[in-house]
Amino acid sequence: MRQVESENSVMIVDDSIAEKPYTDKNGILRRRYDHSRQRNVKGLNSMTCLYHSQ
């Protein structure tokens, strides 16, 4: 990323939780703290990263 970095660029990182309350716990699904709901939920955590530059 440093090779294409410029003054007019931005990196946006977002993490999301897809709540799965009725699915059995496994290696991917587990309890996570959801800041938007202010409580722990069982779900799948994903991260999205976007880099925009002119």
mmCIF file as Biopython writes it, N, C-alpha, C and O atoms, coordinates in Angstrom:
data_model
#
loop_
_atom_site.group_PDB
_atom_site.id
_atom_site.type_symbol
_atom_site.label_atom_id
_atom_site.label_alt_id
_atom_site.label_comp_id
_atom_site.label_asym_id
_atom_site.label_entity_id
_atom_site.label_seq_id
_atom_site.pdbx_PDB_ins_code
_atom_site.Cartn_x
_atom_site.Cartn_y
_atom_site.Cartn_z
_atom_site.occupancy
_atom_site.B_iso_or_equiv
_atom_site.auth_seq_id
_atom_site.auth_asym_id
_atom_site.pdbx_PDB_model_num
ATOM 1   N N  . MET A ? 1  ? 0.822   -1.183  0.000  1.0 0.0 1  A 1 
ATOM 2   C CA . MET A ? 1  ? 0.000   0.000   0.000  1.0 0.0 1  A 1 
ATOM 3   C C  . MET A ? 1  ? 0.872   1.255   0.000  1.0 0.0 1  A 1 
ATOM 4   O O  . MET A ? 1  ? 0.526   2.250   -0.636 1.0 0.0 1  A 1 
ATOM 5   N N  . ARG A ? 2  ? 1.986   1.213   0.700  1.0 0.0 2  A 1 
ATOM 6   C CA . ARG A ? 2  ? 2.859   2.395   0.748  1.0 0.0 2  A 1 
ATOM 7   C C  . ARG A ? 2  ? 3.373   2.777   -0.641 1.0 0.0 2  A 1 
ATOM 8   O O  . ARG A ? 2  ? 3.696   3.942   -0.876 1.0 0.0 2  A 1 
ATOM 9   N N  . GLN A ? 3  ? 3.453   1.826   -1.555 1.0 0.0 3  A 1 
ATOM 10  C CA . GLN A ? 3  ? 3.941   2.113   -2.907 1.0 0.0 3  A 1 
ATOM 11  C C  . GLN A ? 3  ? 2.938   2.926   -3.723 1.0 0.0 3  A 1 
ATOM 12  O O  . GLN A ? 3  ? 3.339   3.637   -4.645 1.0 0.0 3  A 1 
ATOM 13  N N  . VAL A ? 4  ? 1.656   2.840   -3.409 1.0 0.0 4  A 1 
ATOM 14  C CA . VAL A ? 4  ? 0.634   3.574   -4.155 1.0 0.0 4  A 1 
ATOM 15  C C  . VAL A ? 4  ? 0.007   4.695   -3.331 1.0 0.0 4  A 1 
ATOM 16  O O  . VAL A ? 4  ? -0.916  5.360   -3.800 1.0 0.0 4  A 1 
ATOM 17  N N  . GLU A ? 5  ? 0.489   4.909   -2.126 1.0 0.0 5  A 1 
ATOM 18  C CA . GLU A ? 5  ? -0.052  5.924   -1.228 1.0 0.0 5  A 1 
ATOM 19  C C  . GLU A ? 5  ? 0.130   7.334   -1.810 1.0 0.0 5  A 1 
ATOM 20  O O  . GLU A ? 5  ? 1.148   7.621   -2.440 1.0 0.0 5  A 1 
ATOM 21  N N  . SER A ? 6  ? -0.860  8.208   -1.597 1.0 0.0 6  A 1 
ATOM 22  C CA . SER A ? 6  ? -0.758  9.589   -2.043 1.0 0.0 6  A 1 
ATOM 23  C C  . SER A ? 6  ? -1.407  10.510  -1.011 1.0 0.0 6  A 1 
ATOM 24  O O  . SER A ? 6  ? -2.039  10.042  -0.064 1.0 0.0 6  A 1 
ATOM 25  N N  . GLU A ? 7  ? -1.249  11.805  -1.197 1.0 0.0 7  A 1 
ATOM 26  C CA . GLU A ? 7  ? -1.817  12.800  -0.287 1.0 0.0 7  A 1 
ATOM 27  C C  . GLU A ? 7  ? -3.348  12.776  -0.301 1.0 0.0 7  A 1 
ATOM 28  O O  . GLU A ? 7  ? -3.985  13.008  0.726  1.0 0.0 7  A 1 
ATOM 29  N N  . ASN A ? 8  ? -3.930  12.496  -1.463 1.0 0.0 8  A 1 
ATOM 30  C CA . ASN A ? 8  ? -5.387  12.514  -1.626 1.0 0.0 8  A 1 
ATOM 31  C C  . ASN A ? 8  ? -5.979  11.114  -1.579 1.0 0.0 8  A 1 
ATOM 32  O O  . ASN A ? 8  ? -6.819  10.769  -2.409 1.0 0.0 8  A 1 
ATOM 33  N N  . SER A ? 9  ? -5.558  10.321  -0.635 1.0 0.0 9  A 1 
ATOM 34  C CA . SER A ? 9  ? -6.074  8.964   -0.528 1.0 0.0 9  A 1 
ATOM 35  C C  . SER A ? 9  ? -6.704  8.747   0.850  1.0 0.0 9  A 1 
ATOM 36  O O  . SER A ? 9  ? -6.443  9.486   1.800  1.0 0.0 9  A 1 
ATOM 37  N N  . VAL A ? 10 ? -7.534  7.716   0.923  1.0 0.0 10 A 1 
ATOM 38  C CA . VAL A ? 10 ? -8.192  7.399   2.179  1.0 0.0 10 A 1 
ATOM 39  C C  . VAL A ? 10 ? -8.346  5.880   2.280  1.0 0.0 10 A 1 
ATOM 40  O O  . VAL A ? 10 ? -8.574  5.203   1.278  1.0 0.0 10 A 1 
ATOM 41  N N  . MET A ? 11 ? -8.219  5.357   3.493  1.0 0.0 11 A 1 
ATOM 42  C CA . MET A ? 11 ? -8.479  3.946   3.744  1.0 0.0 11 A 1 
ATOM 43  C C  . MET A ? 11 ? -9.629  3.856   4.738  1.0 0.0 11 A 1 
ATOM 44  O O  . MET A ? 11 ? -9.592  4.470   5.804  1.0 0.0 11 A 1 
ATOM 45  N N  . ILE A ? 12 ? -10.642 3.091   4.379  1.0 0.0 12 A 1 
ATOM 46  C CA . ILE A ? 12 ? -11.813 2.907   5.229  1.0 0.0 12 A 1 
ATOM 47  C C  . ILE A ? 12 ? -11.837 1.451   5.676  1.0 0.0 12 A 1 
ATOM 48  O O  . ILE A ? 12 ? -11.787 0.542   4.846  1.0 0.0 12 A 1 
ATOM 49  N N  . VAL A ? 13 ? -11.913 1.227   6.987  1.0 0.0 13 A 1 
ATOM 50  C CA . VAL A ? 13 ? -11.971 -0.122  7.544  1.0 0.0 13 A 1 
ATOM 51  C C  . VAL A ? 13 ? -13.248 -0.222  8.367  1.0 0.0 13 A 1 
ATOM 52  O O  . VAL A ? 13 ? -13.536 0.644   9.193  1.0 0.0 13 A 1 
ATOM 53  N N  . ASP A ? 14 ? -14.013 -1.293  8.132  1.0 0.0 14 A 1 
ATOM 54  C CA . ASP A ? 14 ? -15.269 -1.497  8.849  1.0 0.0 14 A 1 
ATOM 55  C C  . ASP A ? 14 ? -15.356 -2.947  9.292  1.0 0.0 14 A 1 
ATOM 56  O O  . ASP A ? 14 ? -15.091 -3.859  8.509  1.0 0.0 14 A 1 
ATOM 57  N N  . ASP A ? 15 ? -15.728 -3.157  10.547 1.0 0.0 15 A 1 
ATOM 58  C CA . ASP A ? 15 ? -15.986 -4.521  10.999 1.0 0.0 15 A 1 
ATOM 59  C C  . ASP A ? 15 ? -17.470 -4.650  11.317 1.0 0.0 15 A 1 
ATOM 60  O O  . ASP A ? 15 ? -18.080 -3.740  11.878 1.0 0.0 15 A 1 
ATOM 61  N N  . SER A ? 16 ? -18.035 -5.789  10.951 1.0 0.0 16 A 1 
ATOM 62  C CA . SER A ? 16 ? -19.463 -6.032  11.119 1.0 0.0 16 A 1 
ATOM 63  C C  . SER A ? 16 ? -19.685 -7.389  11.764 1.0 0.0 16 A 1 
ATOM 64  O O  . SER A ? 16 ? -18.851 -8.289  11.656 1.0 0.0 16 A 1 
ATOM 65  N N  . ILE A ? 17 ? -20.815 -7.523  12.430 1.0 0.0 17 A 1 
ATOM 66  C CA . ILE A ? 17 ? -21.204 -8.801  13.012 1.0 0.0 17 A 1 
ATOM 67  C C  . ILE A ? 17 ? -22.554 -9.199  12.421 1.0 0.0 17 A 1 
ATOM 68  O O  . ILE A ? 17 ? -23.532 -8.459  12.523 1.0 0.0 17 A 1 
ATOM 69  N N  . ALA A ? 18 ? -22.592 -10.376 11.802 1.0 0.0 18 A 1 
ATOM 70  C CA . ALA A ? 18 ? -23.850 -10.943 11.314 1.0 0.0 18 A 1 
ATOM 71  C C  . ALA A ? 18 ? -24.356 -11.861 12.422 1.0 0.0 18 A 1 
ATOM 72  O O  . ALA A ? 18 ? -23.821 -12.950 12.633 1.0 0.0 18 A 1 
ATOM 73  N N  . GLU A ? 19 ? -25.383 -11.415 13.120 1.0 0.0 19 A 1 
ATOM 74  C CA . GLU A ? 19 ? -25.890 -12.169 14.259 1.0 0.0 19 A 1 
ATOM 75  C C  . GLU A ? 19 ? -26.534 -13.470 13.793 1.0 0.0 19 A 1 
ATOM 76  O O  . GLU A ? 19 ? -27.343 -13.479 12.864 1.0 0.0 19 A 1 
ATOM 77  N N  . LYS A ? 20 ? -26.162 -14.574 14.455 1.0 0.0 20 A 1 
ATOM 78  C CA . LYS A ? 20 ? -26.685 -15.913 14.152 1.0 0.0 20 A 1 
ATOM 79  C C  . LYS A ? 20 ? -27.118 -16.574 15.467 1.0 0.0 20 A 1 
ATOM 80  O O  . LYS A ? 20 ? -26.438 -17.478 15.951 1.0 0.0 20 A 1 
ATOM 81  N N  . PRO A ? 21 ? -28.231 -16.138 16.044 1.0 0.0 21 A 1 
ATOM 82  C CA . PRO A ? 21 ? -28.611 -16.622 17.378 1.0 0.0 21 A 1 
ATOM 83  C C  . PRO A ? 21 ? -29.029 -18.085 17.428 1.0 0.0 21 A 1 
ATOM 84  O O  . PRO A ? 21 ? -28.990 -18.680 18.504 1.0 0.0 21 A 1 
ATOM 85  N N  . TYR A ? 22 ? -29.429 -18.692 16.308 1.0 0.0 22 A 1 
ATOM 86  C CA . TYR A ? 22 ? -29.947 -20.061 16.336 1.0 0.0 22 A 1 
ATOM 87  C C  . TYR A ? 22 ? -28.980 -21.094 15.766 1.0 0.0 22 A 1 
ATOM 88  O O  . TYR A ? 22 ? -29.321 -22.274 15.694 1.0 0.0 22 A 1 
ATOM 89  N N  . THR A ? 23 ? -27.787 -20.679 15.363 1.0 0.0 23 A 1 
ATOM 90  C CA . THR A ? 23 ? -26.793 -21.590 14.813 1.0 0.0 23 A 1 
ATOM 91  C C  . THR A ? 23 ? -25.886 -22.083 15.929 1.0 0.0 23 A 1 
ATOM 92  O O  . THR A ? 23 ? -25.543 -21.321 16.833 1.0 0.0 23 A 1 
ATOM 93  N N  . ASP A ? 24 ? -25.493 -23.358 15.874 1.0 0.0 24 A 1 
ATOM 94  C CA . ASP A ? 24 ? -24.604 -23.918 16.896 1.0 0.0 24 A 1 
ATOM 95  C C  . ASP A ? 24 ? -23.235 -23.242 16.833 1.0 0.0 24 A 1 
ATOM 96  O O  . ASP A ? 24 ? -22.752 -22.878 15.761 1.0 0.0 24 A 1 
ATOM 97  N N  . LYS A ? 25 ? -22.627 -23.085 18.000 1.0 0.0 25 A 1 
ATOM 98  C CA . LYS A ? 25 ? -21.294 -22.491 18.095 1.0 0.0 25 A 1 
ATOM 99  C C  . LYS A ? 25 ? -20.286 -23.403 17.388 1.0 0.0 25 A 1 
ATOM 100 O O  . LYS A ? 25 ? -20.330 -24.623 17.544 1.0 0.0 25 A 1 
ATOM 101 N N  . ASN A ? 26 ? -19.369 -22.796 16.603 1.0 0.0 26 A 1 
ATOM 102 C CA . ASN A ? 26 ? -18.315 -23.557 15.927 1.0 0.0 26 A 1 
ATOM 103 C C  . ASN A ? 26 ? -17.061 -22.697 15.841 1.0 0.0 26 A 1 
ATOM 104 O O  . ASN A ? 26 ? -16.951 -21.705 16.562 1.0 0.0 26 A 1 
ATOM 105 N N  . GLY A ? 27 ? -16.124 -23.048 14.987 1.0 0.0 27 A 1 
ATOM 106 C CA . GLY A ? 27 ? -14.869 -22.309 14.880 1.0 0.0 27 A 1 
ATOM 107 C C  . GLY A ? 27 ? -15.013 -20.900 14.331 1.0 0.0 27 A 1 
ATOM 108 O O  . GLY A ? 27 ? -14.138 -20.063 14.552 1.0 0.0 27 A 1 
ATOM 109 N N  . ILE A ? 28 ? -16.091 -20.623 13.626 1.0 0.0 28 A 1 
ATOM 110 C CA . ILE A ? 28 ? -16.303 -19.300 13.038 1.0 0.0 28 A 1 
ATOM 111 C C  . ILE A ? 28 ? -17.296 -18.488 13.865 1.0 0.0 28 A 1 
ATOM 112 O O  . ILE A ? 28 ? -17.085 -17.300 14.106 1.0 0.0 28 A 1 
ATOM 113 N N  . LEU A ? 29 ? -18.377 -19.130 14.298 1.0 0.0 29 A 1 
ATOM 114 C CA . LEU A ? 29 ? -19.393 -18.430 15.080 1.0 0.0 29 A 1 
ATOM 115 C C  . LEU A ? 29 ? -19.048 -18.492 16.560 1.0 0.0 29 A 1 
ATOM 116 O O  . LEU A ? 29 ? -18.739 -19.559 17.091 1.0 0.0 29 A 1 
ATOM 117 N N  . ARG A ? 30 ? -19.100 -17.353 17.216 1.0 0.0 30 A 1 
ATOM 118 C CA . ARG A ? 30 ? -18.871 -17.297 18.659 1.0 0.0 30 A 1 
ATOM 119 C C  . ARG A ? 30 ? -19.459 -16.022 19.212 1.0 0.0 30 A 1 
ATOM 120 O O  . ARG A ? 30 ? -19.953 -15.184 18.458 1.0 0.0 30 A 1 
ATOM 121 N N  . ARG A ? 31 ? -19.414 -15.870 20.490 1.0 0.0 31 A 1 
ATOM 122 C CA . ARG A ? 31 ? -19.954 -14.676 21.135 1.0 0.0 31 A 1 
ATOM 123 C C  . ARG A ? 31 ? -18.989 -13.514 20.939 1.0 0.0 31 A 1 
ATOM 124 O O  . ARG A ? 31 ? -17.781 -13.645 21.139 1.0 0.0 31 A 1 
ATOM 125 N N  . ARG A ? 32 ? -19.550 -12.377 20.545 1.0 0.0 32 A 1 
ATOM 126 C CA . ARG A ? 32 ? -18.767 -11.158 20.332 1.0 0.0 32 A 1 
ATOM 127 C C  . ARG A ? 32 ? -19.540 -9.980  20.910 1.0 0.0 32 A 1 
ATOM 128 O O  . ARG A ? 32 ? -20.768 -10.016 20.985 1.0 0.0 32 A 1 
ATOM 129 N N  . TYR A ? 33 ? -18.835 -8.955  21.312 1.0 0.0 33 A 1 
ATOM 130 C CA . TYR A ? 33 ? -19.504 -7.767  21.832 1.0 0.0 33 A 1 
ATOM 131 C C  . TYR A ? 33 ? -19.915 -6.884  20.662 1.0 0.0 33 A 1 
ATOM 132 O O  . TYR A ? 33 ? -19.076 -6.477  19.859 1.0 0.0 33 A 1 
ATOM 133 N N  . ASP A ? 34 ? -21.207 -6.591  20.569 1.0 0.0 34 A 1 
ATOM 134 C CA . ASP A ? 34 ? -21.746 -5.732  19.519 1.0 0.0 34 A 1 
ATOM 135 C C  . ASP A ? 34 ? -21.945 -4.334  20.109 1.0 0.0 34 A 1 
ATOM 136 O O  . ASP A ? 34 ? -22.827 -4.129  20.943 1.0 0.0 34 A 1 
ATOM 137 N N  . HIS A ? 35 ? -21.127 -3.377  19.677 1.0 0.0 35 A 1 
ATOM 138 C CA . HIS A ? 35 ? -21.186 -2.022  20.227 1.0 0.0 35 A 1 
ATOM 139 C C  . HIS A ? 35 ? -22.488 -1.307  19.868 1.0 0.0 35 A 1 
ATOM 140 O O  . HIS A ? 35 ? -22.943 -0.449  20.625 1.0 0.0 35 A 1 
ATOM 141 N N  . SER A ? 36 ? -23.089 -1.640  18.739 1.0 0.0 36 A 1 
ATOM 142 C CA . SER A ? 36 ? -24.340 -0.986  18.360 1.0 0.0 36 A 1 
ATOM 143 C C  . SER A ? 36 ? -25.509 -1.458  19.224 1.0 0.0 36 A 1 
ATOM 144 O O  . SER A ? 36 ? -26.460 -0.707  19.440 1.0 0.0 36 A 1 
ATOM 145 N N  . ARG A ? 37 ? -25.445 -2.690  19.716 1.0 0.0 37 A 1 
ATOM 146 C CA . ARG A ? 37 ? -26.514 -3.215  20.572 1.0 0.0 37 A 1 
ATOM 147 C C  . ARG A ? 37 ? -26.156 -3.162  22.061 1.0 0.0 37 A 1 
ATOM 148 O O  . ARG A ? 37 ? -27.006 -3.410  22.917 1.0 0.0 37 A 1 
ATOM 149 N N  . GLN A ? 38 ? -24.903 -2.839  22.364 1.0 0.0 38 A 1 
ATOM 150 C CA . GLN A ? 38 ? -24.422 -2.735  23.747 1.0 0.0 38 A 1 
ATOM 151 C C  . GLN A ? 38 ? -24.570 -4.052  24.513 1.0 0.0 38 A 1 
ATOM 152 O O  . GLN A ? 38 ? -24.904 -4.056  25.698 1.0 0.0 38 A 1 
ATOM 153 N N  . ARG A ? 39 ? -24.316 -5.179  23.817 1.0 0.0 39 A 1 
ATOM 154 C CA . ARG A ? 39 ? -24.404 -6.481  24.468 1.0 0.0 39 A 1 
ATOM 155 C C  . ARG A ? 39 ? -23.646 -7.528  23.646 1.0 0.0 39 A 1 
ATOM 156 O O  . ARG A ? 39 ? -23.280 -7.280  22.496 1.0 0.0 39 A 1 
ATOM 157 N N  . ASN A ? 40 ? -23.415 -8.696  24.245 1.0 0.0 40 A 1 
ATOM 158 C CA . ASN A ? 40 ? -22.790 -9.802  23.539 1.0 0.0 40 A 1 
ATOM 159 C C  . ASN A ? 40 ? -23.816 -10.506 22.663 1.0 0.0 40 A 1 
ATOM 160 O O  . ASN A ? 40 ? -24.956 -10.719 23.077 1.0 0.0 40 A 1 
ATOM 161 N N  . VAL A ? 41 ? -23.406 -10.865 21.451 1.0 0.0 41 A 1 
ATOM 162 C CA . VAL A ? 41 ? -24.265 -11.604 20.530 1.0 0.0 41 A 1 
ATOM 163 C C  . VAL A ? 41 ? -23.466 -12.763 19.949 1.0 0.0 41 A 1 
ATOM 164 O O  . VAL A ? 41 ? -22.237 -12.708 19.900 1.0 0.0 41 A 1 
ATOM 165 N N  . LYS A ? 42 ? -24.153 -13.809 19.512 1.0 0.0 42 A 1 
ATOM 166 C CA . LYS A ? 42 ? -23.497 -14.909 18.820 1.0 0.0 42 A 1 
ATOM 167 C C  . LYS A ? 42 ? -23.573 -14.609 17.335 1.0 0.0 42 A 1 
ATOM 168 O O  . LYS A ? 42 ? -24.655 -14.374 16.797 1.0 0.0 42 A 1 
ATOM 169 N N  . GLY A ? 43 ? -22.408 -14.617 16.662 1.0 0.0 43 A 1 
ATOM 170 C CA . GLY A ? 43 ? -22.448 -14.292 15.248 1.0 0.0 43 A 1 
ATOM 171 C C  . GLY A ? 43 ? -21.121 -14.441 14.540 1.0 0.0 43 A 1 
ATOM 172 O O  . GLY A ? 43 ? -20.137 -14.922 15.100 1.0 0.0 43 A 1 
ATOM 173 N N  . LEU A ? 44 ? -21.127 -14.017 13.302 1.0 0.0 44 A 1 
ATOM 174 C CA . LEU A ? 44 ? -19.981 -14.089 12.411 1.0 0.0 44 A 1 
ATOM 175 C C  . LEU A ? 44 ? -19.404 -12.687 12.251 1.0 0.0 44 A 1 
ATOM 176 O O  . LEU A ? 44 ? -20.115 -11.757 11.871 1.0 0.0 44 A 1 
ATOM 177 N N  . ASN A ? 45 ? -18.132 -12.541 12.537 1.0 0.0 45 A 1 
ATOM 178 C CA . ASN A ? 45 ? -17.469 -11.245 12.436 1.0 0.0 45 A 1 
ATOM 179 C C  . ASN A ? 45 ? -16.776 -11.140 11.080 1.0 0.0 45 A 1 
ATOM 180 O O  . ASN A ? 45 ? -16.071 -12.066 10.679 1.0 0.0 45 A 1 
ATOM 181 N N  . SER A ? 46 ? -16.964 -10.030 10.371 1.0 0.0 46 A 1 
ATOM 182 C CA . SER A ? 46 ? -16.283 -9.820  9.092  1.0 0.0 46 A 1 
ATOM 183 C C  . SER A ? 46 ? -15.678 -8.422  9.065  1.0 0.0 46 A 1 
ATOM 184 O O  . SER A ? 46 ? -16.162 -7.508  9.734  1.0 0.0 46 A 1 
ATOM 185 N N  . MET A ? 47 ? -14.615 -8.270  8.284  1.0 0.0 47 A 1 
ATOM 186 C CA . MET A ? 47 ? -13.952 -6.981  8.164  1.0 0.0 47 A 1 
ATOM 187 C C  . MET A ? 47 ? -13.832 -6.621  6.696  1.0 0.0 47 A 1 
ATOM 188 O O  . MET A ? 47 ? -13.468 -7.458  5.868  1.0 0.0 47 A 1 
ATOM 189 N N  . THR A ? 48 ? -14.140 -5.370  6.376  1.0 0.0 48 A 1 
ATOM 190 C CA . THR A ? 48 ? -14.058 -4.851  5.015  1.0 0.0 48 A 1 
ATOM 191 C C  . THR A ? 48 ? -13.068 -3.700  5.008  1.0 0.0 48 A 1 
ATOM 192 O O  . THR A ? 48 ? -13.074 -2.850  5.899  1.0 0.0 48 A 1 
ATOM 193 N N  . CYS A ? 49 ? -12.219 -3.684  3.994  1.0 0.0 49 A 1 
ATOM 194 C CA . CYS A ? 49 ? -11.223 -2.628  3.875  1.0 0.0 49 A 1 
ATOM 195 C C  . CYS A ? 49 ? -11.306 -2.047  2.451  1.0 0.0 49 A 1 
ATOM 196 O O  . CYS A ? 49 ? -11.293 -2.786  1.467  1.0 0.0 49 A 1 
ATOM 197 N N  . LEU A ? 50 ? -11.391 -0.719  2.363  1.0 0.0 50 A 1 
ATOM 198 C CA . LEU A ? 50 ? -11.475 -0.035  1.073  1.0 0.0 50 A 1 
ATOM 199 C C  . LEU A ? 50 ? -10.389 1.037   1.019  1.0 0.0 50 A 1 
ATOM 200 O O  . LEU A ? 50 ? -10.279 1.859   1.929  1.0 0.0 50 A 1 
ATOM 201 N N  . TYR A ? 51 ? -9.603  1.028   -0.025 1.0 0.0 51 A 1 
ATOM 202 C CA . TYR A ? 51 ? -8.591  2.058   -0.231 1.0 0.0 51 A 1 
ATOM 203 C C  . TYR A ? 51 ? -8.959  2.830   -1.494 1.0 0.0 51 A 1 
ATOM 204 O O  . TYR A ? 51 ? -9.126  2.244   -2.564 1.0 0.0 51 A 1 
ATOM 205 N N  . HIS A ? 52 ? -9.083  4.151   -1.360 1.0 0.0 52 A 1 
ATOM 206 C CA . HIS A ? 52 ? -9.452  4.990   -2.517 1.0 0.0 52 A 1 
ATOM 207 C C  . HIS A ? 52 ? -8.385  6.057   -2.714 1.0 0.0 52 A 1 
ATOM 208 O O  . HIS A ? 52 ? -7.997  6.747   -1.771 1.0 0.0 52 A 1 
ATOM 209 N N  . SER A ? 53 ? -7.923  6.180   -3.941 1.0 0.0 53 A 1 
ATOM 210 C CA . SER A ? 53 ? -6.889  7.152   -4.283 1.0 0.0 53 A 1 
ATOM 211 C C  . SER A ? 53 ? -7.155  7.682   -5.691 1.0 0.0 53 A 1 
ATOM 212 O O  . SER A ? 53 ? -7.657  6.957   -6.550 1.0 0.0 53 A 1 
ATOM 213 N N  . GLN A ? 54 ? -6.817  8.947   -5.918 1.0 0.0 54 A 1 
ATOM 214 C CA . GLN A ? 54 ? -6.993  9.498   -7.272 1.0 0.0 54 A 1 
ATOM 215 C C  . GLN A ? 54 ? -5.849  9.072   -8.100 1.0 0.0 54 A 1 
ATOM 216 O O  . GLN A ? 54 ? -5.780  9.417   -9.280 1.0 0.0 54 A 1 
#
